[in-house]
């Protein structure tokens, strides 16, 4: 009986030592992984800060002229209630538009009329410059096509 109890004690000691060694290995790997995570987090934070610095235009704001809109900056808190109120207002507005008899007859004409009435009048010079710009773009495309056609024929001749 004495030898049986000794074997059990030895076996239990071996099992305990194995468990302890396993736990220490696990602890070592966890600490090393945590250290790696901390290092990668620091790298990510550095890269984010570099990106933020690249988009920091606060120094340029002193050269920009002040407008009335920038002085009246109000922070709108977007919480659940304000979002719901916004959605309700917009849905009511959409229903009003959809139920409008002019919109039901001809939606594009109704939208055009609304824009004409609500937008500030634009000067004729702006309209002329816009059409000239469009014509010049078309002319540039035509010239590119002609030049590419000429270059292909010249390469064939050579």
Phi and psi in degrees as a GROMACS rama.xvg file:
@    title "Ramachandran Plot"
@    xaxis  label "Phi"
@    yaxis  label "Psi"
@TYPE xy
-65.1446  -35.434  UNK-2
-73.3533  -33.0673  UNK-3
-66.0782  -41.5536  UNK-4
-70.4658  -34.3769  UNK-5
-65.1321  -42.1772  UNK-6
-62.5885  -40.1123  UNK-7
-65.0424  -40.9288  UNK-8
-63.4942  -44.5533  UNK-9
-63.4558  -43.4142  UNK-10
-63.0214  -42.6534  UNK-11
-67.2857  -36.9289  UNK-12
-65.1176  -42.6036  UNK-13
-62.9727  -43.6661  UNK-14
-61.3297  -42.6847  UNK-15
-63.526  -43.0241  UNK-16
-64.0596  -40.2931  UNK-17
-63.2222  -43.6511  UNK-18
-62.1967  -44.9101  UNK-19
-62.9864  -41.8444  UNK-20
-65.9956  -38.1942  UNK-21
-63.4469  -45.9067  UNK-22
-62.7916  -39.5524  UNK-23
-65.6954  -39.0473  UNK-24
-63.1523  -43.5111  UNK-25
-62.0454  -43.4076  UNK-26
-62.6473  -42.5607  UNK-27
-62.7871  -43.4636  UNK-28
-67.2013  -38.2104  UNK-29
-63.9918  -44.1362  UNK-30
-64.6784  -39.0451  UNK-31
-67.8638  -38.9205  UNK-32
-65.7158  -40.2062  UNK-33
-62.8401  -38.8845  UNK-34
-64.8169  -41.4624  UNK-35
-63.6716  -40.4898  UNK-36
-61.9095  -43.6624  UNK-37
-62.3306  -40.7602  UNK-38
-65.497  -44.1129  UNK-39
-66.8005  -35.4441  UNK-40
-63.5827  -41.6484  UNK-41
-63.1376  -40.1776  UNK-42
-63.711  -42.9445  UNK-43
-63.3576  -41.2552  UNK-44
-64.9059  -39.9554  UNK-45
-62.4212  -43.7149  UNK-46
-66.3119  -38.1029  UNK-47
-63.0949  -42.7171  UNK-48
-64.136  -38.7865  UNK-49
-63.6223  -40.8387  UNK-50
-65.0423  -41.4458  UNK-51
-64.3523  -37.629  UNK-52
-65.5566  -33.9483  UNK-53
-66.7612  -30.7696  UNK-54
-100.621  14.8298  UNK-55
-84.9411  106.219  UNK-56
-107.636  18.9925  UNK-57
-65.0308  -29.8663  UNK-58
-68.2738  -29.7619  UNK-59
-78.6562  -17.7269  UNK-60
-64.6078  -25.7122  UNK-61
-69.533  -21.9543  UNK-62
-89.2163  -14.0881  UNK-63
-82.3008  146.497  UNK-64
-73.0238  147.811  UNK-65
-79.1143  138.935  UNK-66
-118.742  162.79  UNK-67
-66.4591  -32.6861  UNK-68
-67.0136  -36.6239  UNK-69
-73.3509  -25.8915  UNK-70
-75.8637  -25.8762  UNK-71
-97.4534  30.4287  UNK-72
-65.8762  123.285  UNK-73
-122.272  136.397  UNK-74
-87.0936  123.607  UNK-75
-98.3677  121.543  UNK-76
-83.3612  121.311  UNK-77
-96.3648  92.5928  UNK-78
-112.456  -175.199  UNK-79
-62.1715  -42.896  UNK-80
-66.1002  -43.8089  UNK-81
-67.3732  -35.579  UNK-82
-64.873  -42.8553  UNK-83
-64.0791  -41.367  UNK-84
-63.9041  -41.0421  UNK-85
-62.6545  -44.6578  UNK-86
-63.4535  -39.936  UNK-87
-66.3403  -42.7534  UNK-88
-61.7455  -45.5098  UNK-89
-67.2358  -37.0949  UNK-90
-68.4836  -36.8859  UNK-91
-65.0591  -40.4294  UNK-92
-64.1189  -41.4205  UNK-93
-64.2343  -42.5238  UNK-94
-63.4412  -39.2512  UNK-95
-63.9892  -40.2555  UNK-96
-67.0455  -45.4368  UNK-97
-65.6906  -29.575  UNK-98
-87.3667  -6.99875  UNK-99
-65.6929  127.43  UNK-100
-64.5773  -33.9649  UNK-101
-65.4971  -40.0284  UNK-102
-67.0335  -35.5919  UNK-103
-69.6621  -32.9731  UNK-104
-72.7773  -52.5234  UNK-105
-146.057  98.0812  UNK-106
-62.7212  -41.1893  UNK-107
-66.6121  -40.0218  UNK-108
-65.759  -39.1681  UNK-109
-65.2693  -41.2626  UNK-110
-65.7658  -42.3507  UNK-111
-61.9343  -44.826  UNK-112
-62.0657  -41.4275  UNK-113
-62.1221  -43.8727  UNK-114
-66.3018  -39.3718  UNK-115
-62.8737  -39.1598  UNK-116
-75.9325  -32.0836  UNK-117
-96.0619  -26.4729  UNK-118
-81.3775  147.582  UNK-119
-68.4419  148.994  UNK-120
-66.5689  136.535  UNK-121
-99.3703  148.689  UNK-122
-76.7297  160.348  UNK-123
-69.362  -27.7918  UNK-124
-63.7083  -40.0442  UNK-125
-64.0301  -40.1905  UNK-126
-65.9549  -40.8599  UNK-127
-65.4985  -41.6224  UNK-128
-66.2846  -33.173  UNK-129
-66.9451  -41.4475  UNK-130
-71.306  -35.2469  UNK-131
-65.4185  -41.8024  UNK-132
-61.048  -38.0193  UNK-133
-67.8625  -39.7285  UNK-134
-65.6228  -40.9061  UNK-135
-66.4305  -33.6523  UNK-136
-64.3083  -43.0946  UNK-137
-63.7251  -41.3344  UNK-138
-63.0236  -39.6089  UNK-139
-63.4013  -41.1537  UNK-140
-63.6123  -41.2966  UNK-141
-63.7067  -42.7364  UNK-142
-63.0638  -40.6613  UNK-143
-62.5511  -41.9149  UNK-144
-63.2643  -43.3737  UNK-145
-62.8943  -45.3639  UNK-146
-63.4489  -40.0342  UNK-147
-68.554  -35.731  UNK-148
-67.7185  -40.2065  UNK-149
-65.5257  -40.6538  UNK-150
-67.1031  -34.8734  UNK-151
-69.612  -37.1015  UNK-152
-71.2888  -35.8357  UNK-153
-67.1961  -38.1331  UNK-154
-67.906  -31.3264  UNK-155
-70.112  -35.6452  UNK-156
-68.1649  -34.223  UNK-157
